[in-house]
Amino acid sequence: MNSRVKIILVEDELIIAASIAQELQKSGFEVIGIATSAEQALAAISQSLPELVLMDIRIRGPVDGIEAAQQIPKSLGIPVIFMSAHADTKTLDRAKAAGAAGYLVKPIARGALVTAIQTALDNRQIENTSATQ
């Protein structure tokens, strides 16, 4: 069912990235790229046009994940789910303001990961259907 869903994972901790990628693959998703910085993420997104981006908030470089997500053109309609070990109000408010399709707190349980992705994709489908009617 999920085998066609292409995901770019943005995570600068390689062990965590490998673990999340493995969980995604076990759940039937296709990880088409792993980026460790905003620059890498934006290049990968523009080249491969994933159906969803899983974005860690704290990544390498001067631009954090929230700022990077805001640079993804809205016209692409790619939902972004933020991941973080931090769930403080300021970070959550920034994520909401950026138009987050979801927010996962690390460590991420497989069920929560799959549910967040399915919800984001379902919401995108509903938005696309509403926009064409």
Chimera marker file (.cmm) of the C-alpha trace (Angstrom):
<marker_set name="trace">
<marker id="1" x="0.000" y="0.000" z="0.000" r="1" g="1" b="0" radius="0.5"/>
<marker id="2" x="2.739" y="2.511" z="0.939" r="1" g="1" b="0" radius="0.5"/>
<marker id="3" x="5.348" y="1.236" z="-1.508" r="1" g="1" b="0" radius="0.5"/>
<marker id="4" x="4.851" y="4.135" z="-3.873" r="1" g="1" b="0" radius="0.5"/>
<marker id="5" x="5.269" y="6.806" z="-1.196" r="1" g="1" b="0" radius="0.5"/>
<marker id="6" x="8.669" y="8.437" z="-1.622" r="1" g="1" b="0" radius="0.5"/>
<marker id="7" x="10.140" y="10.134" z="1.434" r="1" g="1" b="0" radius="0.5"/>
<marker id="8" x="13.180" y="12.312" z="2.009" r="1" g="1" b="0" radius="0.5"/>
<marker id="9" x="14.569" y="12.083" z="5.525" r="1" g="1" b="0" radius="0.5"/>
<marker id="10" x="16.444" y="15.069" z="6.962" r="1" g="1" b="0" radius="0.5"/>
<marker id="11" x="18.422" y="14.002" z="10.033" r="1" g="1" b="0" radius="0.5"/>
<marker id="12" x="22.028" y="14.843" z="10.885" r="1" g="1" b="0" radius="0.5"/>
<marker id="13" x="22.534" y="12.057" z="13.432" r="1" g="1" b="0" radius="0.5"/>
<marker id="14" x="23.462" y="9.183" z="11.131" r="1" g="1" b="0" radius="0.5"/>
<marker id="15" x="22.554" y="6.402" z="13.578" r="1" g="1" b="0" radius="0.5"/>
<marker id="16" x="19.108" y="7.937" z="14.109" r="1" g="1" b="0" radius="0.5"/>
<marker id="17" x="18.703" y="8.481" z="10.353" r="1" g="1" b="0" radius="0.5"/>
<marker id="18" x="19.549" y="4.833" z="9.663" r="1" g="1" b="0" radius="0.5"/>
<marker id="19" x="17.100" y="3.659" z="12.322" r="1" g="1" b="0" radius="0.5"/>
<marker id="20" x="14.237" y="5.824" z="11.022" r="1" g="1" b="0" radius="0.5"/>
<marker id="21" x="14.987" y="4.854" z="7.416" r="1" g="1" b="0" radius="0.5"/>
<marker id="22" x="14.856" y="1.189" z="8.410" r="1" g="1" b="0" radius="0.5"/>
<marker id="23" x="11.487" y="1.678" z="10.147" r="1" g="1" b="0" radius="0.5"/>
<marker id="24" x="10.140" y="3.481" z="7.091" r="1" g="1" b="0" radius="0.5"/>
<marker id="25" x="11.274" y="0.703" z="4.774" r="1" g="1" b="0" radius="0.5"/>
<marker id="26" x="9.802" y="-1.974" z="7.074" r="1" g="1" b="0" radius="0.5"/>
<marker id="27" x="6.520" y="-0.053" z="6.901" r="1" g="1" b="0" radius="0.5"/>
<marker id="28" x="6.541" y="-0.095" z="3.101" r="1" g="1" b="0" radius="0.5"/>
<marker id="29" x="7.739" y="3.453" z="2.405" r="1" g="1" b="0" radius="0.5"/>
<marker id="30" x="10.594" y="4.288" z="0.046" r="1" g="1" b="0" radius="0.5"/>
<marker id="31" x="13.381" y="6.492" z="1.430" r="1" g="1" b="0" radius="0.5"/>
<marker id="32" x="14.749" y="8.234" z="-1.649" r="1" g="1" b="0" radius="0.5"/>
<marker id="33" x="17.263" y="10.407" z="0.165" r="1" g="1" b="0" radius="0.5"/>
<marker id="34" x="18.818" y="11.277" z="3.503" r="1" g="1" b="0" radius="0.5"/>
<marker id="35" x="20.083" y="14.818" z="4.030" r="1" g="1" b="0" radius="0.5"/>
<marker id="36" x="21.996" y="16.243" z="6.987" r="1" g="1" b="0" radius="0.5"/>
<marker id="37" x="21.624" y="19.988" z="6.294" r="1" g="1" b="0" radius="0.5"/>
<marker id="38" x="19.056" y="22.408" z="4.909" r="1" g="1" b="0" radius="0.5"/>
<marker id="39" x="21.143" y="22.898" z="1.769" r="1" g="1" b="0" radius="0.5"/>
<marker id="40" x="21.270" y="19.144" z="1.076" r="1" g="1" b="0" radius="0.5"/>
<marker id="41" x="17.584" y="18.759" z="1.899" r="1" g="1" b="0" radius="0.5"/>
<marker id="42" x="16.415" y="21.523" z="-0.422" r="1" g="1" b="0" radius="0.5"/>
<marker id="43" x="18.586" y="20.215" z="-3.265" r="1" g="1" b="0" radius="0.5"/>
<marker id="44" x="17.274" y="16.667" z="-2.796" r="1" g="1" b="0" radius="0.5"/>
<marker id="45" x="13.668" y="17.866" z="-2.619" r="1" g="1" b="0" radius="0.5"/>
<marker id="46" x="13.932" y="19.930" z="-5.799" r="1" g="1" b="0" radius="0.5"/>
<marker id="47" x="15.641" y="17.076" z="-7.672" r="1" g="1" b="0" radius="0.5"/>
<marker id="48" x="13.466" y="14.149" z="-6.625" r="1" g="1" b="0" radius="0.5"/>
<marker id="49" x="10.123" y="15.733" z="-5.611" r="1" g="1" b="0" radius="0.5"/>
<marker id="50" x="9.231" y="13.381" z="-2.768" r="1" g="1" b="0" radius="0.5"/>
<marker id="51" x="5.681" y="12.903" z="-1.599" r="1" g="1" b="0" radius="0.5"/>
<marker id="52" x="6.663" y="13.717" z="1.985" r="1" g="1" b="0" radius="0.5"/>
<marker id="53" x="9.603" y="15.109" z="3.968" r="1" g="1" b="0" radius="0.5"/>
<marker id="54" x="10.523" y="14.009" z="7.494" r="1" g="1" b="0" radius="0.5"/>
<marker id="55" x="12.536" y="16.936" z="8.837" r="1" g="1" b="0" radius="0.5"/>
<marker id="56" x="14.527" y="17.061" z="12.050" r="1" g="1" b="0" radius="0.5"/>
<marker id="57" x="14.365" y="20.547" z="13.510" r="1" g="1" b="0" radius="0.5"/>
<marker id="58" x="17.987" y="20.685" z="14.652" r="1" g="1" b="0" radius="0.5"/>
<marker id="59" x="20.217" y="19.920" z="11.676" r="1" g="1" b="0" radius="0.5"/>
<marker id="60" x="23.723" y="20.842" z="10.550" r="1" g="1" b="0" radius="0.5"/>
<marker id="61" x="24.412" y="24.339" z="9.325" r="1" g="1" b="0" radius="0.5"/>
<marker id="62" x="23.053" y="27.806" z="10.013" r="1" g="1" b="0" radius="0.5"/>
<marker id="63" x="19.493" y="27.019" z="8.816" r="1" g="1" b="0" radius="0.5"/>
<marker id="64" x="17.361" y="24.805" z="11.044" r="1" g="1" b="0" radius="0.5"/>
<marker id="65" x="14.705" y="22.383" z="9.838" r="1" g="1" b="0" radius="0.5"/>
<marker id="66" x="11.813" y="24.794" z="10.342" r="1" g="1" b="0" radius="0.5"/>
<marker id="67" x="13.519" y="27.491" z="8.265" r="1" g="1" b="0" radius="0.5"/>
<marker id="68" x="14.396" y="24.887" z="5.619" r="1" g="1" b="0" radius="0.5"/>
<marker id="69" x="10.782" y="23.702" z="5.422" r="1" g="1" b="0" radius="0.5"/>
<marker id="70" x="9.639" y="27.281" z="4.853" r="1" g="1" b="0" radius="0.5"/>
<marker id="71" x="11.890" y="27.390" z="1.775" r="1" g="1" b="0" radius="0.5"/>
<marker id="72" x="10.107" y="24.468" z="0.096" r="1" g="1" b="0" radius="0.5"/>
<marker id="73" x="7.838" y="26.047" z="-2.518" r="1" g="1" b="0" radius="0.5"/>
<marker id="74" x="4.192" y="25.820" z="-1.431" r="1" g="1" b="0" radius="0.5"/>
<marker id="75" x="3.313" y="25.054" z="-5.053" r="1" g="1" b="0" radius="0.5"/>
<marker id="76" x="4.970" y="21.638" z="-4.710" r="1" g="1" b="0" radius="0.5"/>
<marker id="77" x="2.415" y="20.626" z="-2.066" r="1" g="1" b="0" radius="0.5"/>
<marker id="78" x="4.924" y="18.442" z="-0.216" r="1" g="1" b="0" radius="0.5"/>
<marker id="79" x="3.887" y="17.869" z="3.405" r="1" g="1" b="0" radius="0.5"/>
<marker id="80" x="6.607" y="18.196" z="6.034" r="1" g="1" b="0" radius="0.5"/>
<marker id="81" x="6.529" y="16.313" z="9.313" r="1" g="1" b="0" radius="0.5"/>
<marker id="82" x="8.927" y="17.708" z="11.886" r="1" g="1" b="0" radius="0.5"/>
<marker id="83" x="10.903" y="15.510" z="14.259" r="1" g="1" b="0" radius="0.5"/>
<marker id="84" x="12.612" y="16.687" z="17.411" r="1" g="1" b="0" radius="0.5"/>
<marker id="85" x="13.758" y="15.553" z="20.805" r="1" g="1" b="0" radius="0.5"/>
<marker id="86" x="12.306" y="18.837" z="22.039" r="1" g="1" b="0" radius="0.5"/>
<marker id="87" x="8.617" y="19.569" z="22.554" r="1" g="1" b="0" radius="0.5"/>
<marker id="88" x="8.806" y="23.004" z="24.152" r="1" g="1" b="0" radius="0.5"/>
<marker id="89" x="6.067" y="25.513" z="23.357" r="1" g="1" b="0" radius="0.5"/>
<marker id="90" x="8.307" y="27.888" z="21.376" r="1" g="1" b="0" radius="0.5"/>
<marker id="91" x="9.488" y="25.098" z="19.047" r="1" g="1" b="0" radius="0.5"/>
<marker id="92" x="5.956" y="23.734" z="18.626" r="1" g="1" b="0" radius="0.5"/>
<marker id="93" x="4.640" y="27.220" z="17.814" r="1" g="1" b="0" radius="0.5"/>
<marker id="94" x="7.368" y="27.737" z="15.188" r="1" g="1" b="0" radius="0.5"/>
<marker id="95" x="6.549" y="24.353" z="13.648" r="1" g="1" b="0" radius="0.5"/>
<marker id="96" x="2.827" y="25.178" z="13.492" r="1" g="1" b="0" radius="0.5"/>
<marker id="97" x="3.546" y="28.575" z="11.940" r="1" g="1" b="0" radius="0.5"/>
<marker id="98" x="5.645" y="26.840" z="9.279" r="1" g="1" b="0" radius="0.5"/>
<marker id="99" x="2.627" y="24.755" z="8.287" r="1" g="1" b="0" radius="0.5"/>
<marker id="100" x="3.781" y="21.448" z="9.728" r="1" g="1" b="0" radius="0.5"/>
<marker id="101" x="1.806" y="18.421" z="8.573" r="1" g="1" b="0" radius="0.5"/>
<marker id="102" x="2.827" y="16.716" z="11.816" r="1" g="1" b="0" radius="0.5"/>
<marker id="103" x="5.245" y="16.753" z="14.726" r="1" g="1" b="0" radius="0.5"/>
<marker id="104" x="6.957" y="13.706" z="16.184" r="1" g="1" b="0" radius="0.5"/>
<marker id="105" x="8.958" y="13.657" z="19.403" r="1" g="1" b="0" radius="0.5"/>
<marker id="106" x="12.031" y="11.424" z="19.463" r="1" g="1" b="0" radius="0.5"/>
<marker id="107" x="12.452" y="8.611" z="20.107" r="1" g="1" b="0" radius="0.5"/>
<marker id="108" x="9.771" y="7.869" z="17.538" r="1" g="1" b="0" radius="0.5"/>
<marker id="109" x="7.642" y="4.755" z="17.840" r="1" g="1" b="0" radius="0.5"/>
<marker id="110" x="6.982" y="2.991" z="14.548" r="1" g="1" b="0" radius="0.5"/>
<marker id="111" x="3.202" y="3.223" z="14.979" r="1" g="1" b="0" radius="0.5"/>
<marker id="112" x="3.349" y="6.970" z="15.579" r="1" g="1" b="0" radius="0.5"/>
<marker id="113" x="5.608" y="7.388" z="12.543" r="1" g="1" b="0" radius="0.5"/>
<marker id="114" x="3.286" y="5.485" z="10.212" r="1" g="1" b="0" radius="0.5"/>
<marker id="115" x="0.184" y="7.218" z="11.590" r="1" g="1" b="0" radius="0.5"/>
<marker id="116" x="1.706" y="10.688" z="11.165" r="1" g="1" b="0" radius="0.5"/>
<marker id="117" x="2.733" y="9.925" z="7.583" r="1" g="1" b="0" radius="0.5"/>
<marker id="118" x="-0.669" y="8.462" z="6.645" r="1" g="1" b="0" radius="0.5"/>
<marker id="119" x="-2.467" y="11.434" z="8.214" r="1" g="1" b="0" radius="0.5"/>
<marker id="120" x="-0.271" y="13.941" z="6.364" r="1" g="1" b="0" radius="0.5"/>
<marker id="121" x="-0.801" y="12.141" z="3.052" r="1" g="1" b="0" radius="0.5"/>
<marker id="122" x="-4.559" y="11.820" z="3.626" r="1" g="1" b="0" radius="0.5"/>
<marker id="123" x="-4.815" y="15.522" z="4.471" r="1" g="1" b="0" radius="0.5"/>
<marker id="124" x="-2.867" y="16.418" z="1.317" r="1" g="1" b="0" radius="0.5"/>
<marker id="125" x="-5.238" y="14.241" z="-0.729" r="1" g="1" b="0" radius="0.5"/>
<marker id="126" x="-8.267" y="15.970" z="0.815" r="1" g="1" b="0" radius="0.5"/>
<marker id="127" x="-6.758" y="19.417" z="0.133" r="1" g="1" b="0" radius="0.5"/>
<marker id="128" x="-5.991" y="18.482" z="-3.472" r="1" g="1" b="0" radius="0.5"/>
<marker id="129" x="-9.496" y="17.126" z="-3.992" r="1" g="1" b="0" radius="0.5"/>
<marker id="130" x="-11.058" y="20.257" z="-2.465" r="1" g="1" b="0" radius="0.5"/>
<marker id="131" x="-8.877" y="22.516" z="-4.616" r="1" g="1" b="0" radius="0.5"/>
<marker id="132" x="-9.978" y="20.835" z="-7.858" r="1" g="1" b="0" radius="0.5"/>
<marker id="133" x="-13.708" y="21.002" z="-7.094" r="1" g="1" b="0" radius="0.5"/>
<link id1="1" id2="2" r="1" g="1" b="0" radius="0.2"/>
<link id1="2" id2="3" r="1" g="1" b="0" radius="0.2"/>
<link id1="3" id2="4" r="1" g="1" b="0" radius="0.2"/>
<link id1="4" id2="5" r="1" g="1" b="0" radius="0.2"/>
<link id1="5" id2="6" r="1" g="1" b="0" radius="0.2"/>
<link id1="6" id2="7" r="1" g="1" b="0" radius="0.2"/>
<link id1="7" id2="8" r="1" g="1" b="0" radius="0.2"/>
<link id1="8" id2="9" r="1" g="1" b="0" radius="0.2"/>
<link id1="9" id2="10" r="1" g="1" b="0" radius="0.2"/>
<link id1="10" id2="11" r="1" g="1" b="0" radius="0.2"/>
<link id1="11" id2="12" r="1" g="1" b="0" radius="0.2"/>
<link id1="12" id2="13" r="1" g="1" b="0" radius="0.2"/>
<link id1="13" id2="14" r="1" g="1" b="0" radius="0.2"/>
<link id1="14" id2="15" r="1" g="1" b="0" radius="0.2"/>
<link id1="15" id2="16" r="1" g="1" b="0" radius="0.2"/>
<link id1="16" id2="17" r="1" g="1" b="0" radius="0.2"/>
<link id1="17" id2="18" r="1" g="1" b="0" radius="0.2"/>
<link id1="18" id2="19" r="1" g="1" b="0" radius="0.2"/>
<link id1="19" id2="20" r="1" g="1" b="0" radius="0.2"/>
<link id1="20" id2="21" r="1" g="1" b="0" radius="0.2"/>
<link id1="21" id2="22" r="1" g="1" b="0" radius="0.2"/>
<link id1="22" id2="23" r="1" g="1" b="0" radius="0.2"/>
<link id1="23" id2="24" r="1" g="1" b="0" radius="0.2"/>
<link id1="24" id2="25" r="1" g="1" b="0" radius="0.2"/>
<link id1="25" id2="26" r="1" g="1" b="0" radius="0.2"/>
<link id1="26" id2="27" r="1" g="1" b="0" radius="0.2"/>
<link id1="27" id2="28" r="1" g="1" b="0" radius="0.2"/>
<link id1="28" id2="29" r="1" g="1" b="0" radius="0.2"/>
<link id1="29" id2="30" r="1" g="1" b="0" radius="0.2"/>
<link id1="30" id2="31" r="1" g="1" b="0" radius="0.2"/>
<link id1="31" id2="32" r="1" g="1" b="0" radius="0.2"/>
<link id1="32" id2="33" r="1" g="1" b="0" radius="0.2"/>
<link id1="33" id2="34" r="1" g="1" b="0" radius="0.2"/>
<link id1="34" id2="35" r="1" g="1" b="0" radius="0.2"/>
<link id1="35" id2="36" r="1" g="1" b="0" radius="0.2"/>
<link id1="36" id2="37" r="1" g="1" b="0" radius="0.2"/>
<link id1="37" id2="38" r="1" g="1" b="0" radius="0.2"/>
<link id1="38" id2="39" r="1" g="1" b="0" radius="0.2"/>
<link id1="39" id2="40" r="1" g="1" b="0" radius="0.2"/>
<link id1="40" id2="41" r="1" g="1" b="0" radius="0.2"/>
<link id1="41" id2="42" r="1" g="1" b="0" radius="0.2"/>
<link id1="42" id2="43" r="1" g="1" b="0" radius="0.2"/>
<link id1="43" id2="44" r="1" g="1" b="0" radius="0.2"/>
<link id1="44" id2="45" r="1" g="1" b="0" radius="0.2"/>
<link id1="45" id2="46" r="1" g="1" b="0" radius="0.2"/>
<link id1="46" id2="47" r="1" g="1" b="0" radius="0.2"/>
<link id1="47" id2="48" r="1" g="1" b="0" radius="0.2"/>
<link id1="48" id2="49" r="1" g="1" b="0" radius="0.2"/>
<link id1="49" id2="50" r="1" g="1" b="0" radius="0.2"/>
<link id1="50" id2="51" r="1" g="1" b="0" radius="0.2"/>
<link id1="51" id2="52" r="1" g="1" b="0" radius="0.2"/>
<link id1="52" id2="53" r="1" g="1" b="0" radius="0.2"/>
<link id1="53" id2="54" r="1" g="1" b="0" radius="0.2"/>
<link id1="54" id2="55" r="1" g="1" b="0" radius="0.2"/>
<link id1="55" id2="56" r="1" g="1" b="0" radius="0.2"/>
<link id1="56" id2="57" r="1" g="1" b="0" radius="0.2"/>
<link id1="57" id2="58" r="1" g="1" b="0" radius="0.2"/>
<link id1="58" id2="59" r="1" g="1" b="0" radius="0.2"/>
<link id1="59" id2="60" r="1" g="1" b="0" radius="0.2"/>
<link id1="60" id2="61" r="1" g="1" b="0" radius="0.2"/>
<link id1="61" id2="62" r="1" g="1" b="0" radius="0.2"/>
<link id1="62" id2="63" r="1" g="1" b="0" radius="0.2"/>
<link id1="63" id2="64" r="1" g="1" b="0" radius="0.2"/>
<link id1="64" id2="65" r="1" g="1" b="0" radius="0.2"/>
<link id1="65" id2="66" r="1" g="1" b="0" radius="0.2"/>
<link id1="66" id2="67" r="1" g="1" b="0" radius="0.2"/>
<link id1="67" id2="68" r="1" g="1" b="0" radius="0.2"/>
<link id1="68" id2="69" r="1" g="1" b="0" radius="0.2"/>
<link id1="69" id2="70" r="1" g="1" b="0" radius="0.2"/>
<link id1="70" id2="71" r="1" g="1" b="0" radius="0.2"/>
<link id1="71" id2="72" r="1" g="1" b="0" radius="0.2"/>
<link id1="72" id2="73" r="1" g="1" b="0" radius="0.2"/>
<link id1="73" id2="74" r="1" g="1" b="0" radius="0.2"/>
<link id1="74" id2="75" r="1" g="1" b="0" radius="0.2"/>
<link id1="75" id2="76" r="1" g="1" b="0" radius="0.2"/>
<link id1="76" id2="77" r="1" g="1" b="0" radius="0.2"/>
<link id1="77" id2="78" r="1" g="1" b="0" radius="0.2"/>
<link id1="78" id2="79" r="1" g="1" b="0" radius="0.2"/>
<link id1="79" id2="80" r="1" g="1" b="0" radius="0.2"/>
<link id1="80" id2="81" r="1" g="1" b="0" radius="0.2"/>
<link id1="81" id2="82" r="1" g="1" b="0" radius="0.2"/>
<link id1="82" id2="83" r="1" g="1" b="0" radius="0.2"/>
<link id1="83" id2="84" r="1" g="1" b="0" radius="0.2"/>
<link id1="84" id2="85" r="1" g="1" b="0" radius="0.2"/>
<link id1="85" id2="86" r="1" g="1" b="0" radius="0.2"/>
<link id1="86" id2="87" r="1" g="1" b="0" radius="0.2"/>
<link id1="87" id2="88" r="1" g="1" b="0" radius="0.2"/>
<link id1="88" id2="89" r="1" g="1" b="0" radius="0.2"/>
<link id1="89" id2="90" r="1" g="1" b="0" radius="0.2"/>
<link id1="90" id2="91" r="1" g="1" b="0" radius="0.2"/>
<link id1="91" id2="92" r="1" g="1" b="0" radius="0.2"/>
<link id1="92" id2="93" r="1" g="1" b="0" radius="0.2"/>
<link id1="93" id2="94" r="1" g="1" b="0" radius="0.2"/>
<link id1="94" id2="95" r="1" g="1" b="0" radius="0.2"/>
<link id1="95" id2="96" r="1" g="1" b="0" radius="0.2"/>
<link id1="96" id2="97" r="1" g="1" b="0" radius="0.2"/>
<link id1="97" id2="98" r="1" g="1" b="0" radius="0.2"/>
<link id1="98" id2="99" r="1" g="1" b="0" radius="0.2"/>
<link id1="99" id2="100" r="1" g="1" b="0" radius="0.2"/>
<link id1="100" id2="101" r="1" g="1" b="0" radius="0.2"/>
<link id1="101" id2="102" r="1" g="1" b="0" radius="0.2"/>
<link id1="102" id2="103" r="1" g="1" b="0" radius="0.2"/>
<link id1="103" id2="104" r="1" g="1" b="0" radius="0.2"/>
<link id1="104" id2="105" r="1" g="1" b="0" radius="0.2"/>
<link id1="105" id2="106" r="1" g="1" b="0" radius="0.2"/>
<link id1="106" id2="107" r="1" g="1" b="0" radius="0.2"/>
<link id1="107" id2="108" r="1" g="1" b="0" radius="0.2"/>
<link id1="108" id2="109" r="1" g="1" b="0" radius="0.2"/>
<link id1="109" id2="110" r="1" g="1" b="0" radius="0.2"/>
<link id1="110" id2="111" r="1" g="1" b="0" radius="0.2"/>
<link id1="111" id2="112" r="1" g="1" b="0" radius="0.2"/>
<link id1="112" id2="113" r="1" g="1" b="0" radius="0.2"/>
<link id1="113" id2="114" r="1" g="1" b="0" radius="0.2"/>
<link id1="114" id2="115" r="1" g="1" b="0" radius="0.2"/>
<link id1="115" id2="116" r="1" g="1" b="0" radius="0.2"/>
<link id1="116" id2="117" r="1" g="1" b="0" radius="0.2"/>
<link id1="117" id2="118" r="1" g="1" b="0" radius="0.2"/>
<link id1="118" id2="119" r="1" g="1" b="0" radius="0.2"/>
<link id1="119" id2="120" r="1" g="1" b="0" radius="0.2"/>
<link id1="120" id2="121" r="1" g="1" b="0" radius="0.2"/>
<link id1="121" id2="122" r="1" g="1" b="0" radius="0.2"/>
<link id1="122" id2="123" r="1" g="1" b="0" radius="0.2"/>
<link id1="123" id2="124" r="1" g="1" b="0" radius="0.2"/>
<link id1="124" id2="125" r="1" g="1" b="0" radius="0.2"/>
<link id1="125" id2="126" r="1" g="1" b="0" radius="0.2"/>
<link id1="126" id2="127" r="1" g="1" b="0" radius="0.2"/>
<link id1="127" id2="128" r="1" g="1" b="0" radius="0.2"/>
<link id1="128" id2="129" r="1" g="1" b="0" radius="0.2"/>
<link id1="129" id2="130" r="1" g="1" b="0" radius="0.2"/>
<link id1="130" id2="131" r="1" g="1" b="0" radius="0.2"/>
<link id1="131" id2="132" r="1" g="1" b="0" radius="0.2"/>
<link id1="132" id2="133" r="1" g="1" b="0" radius="0.2"/>
</marker_set>
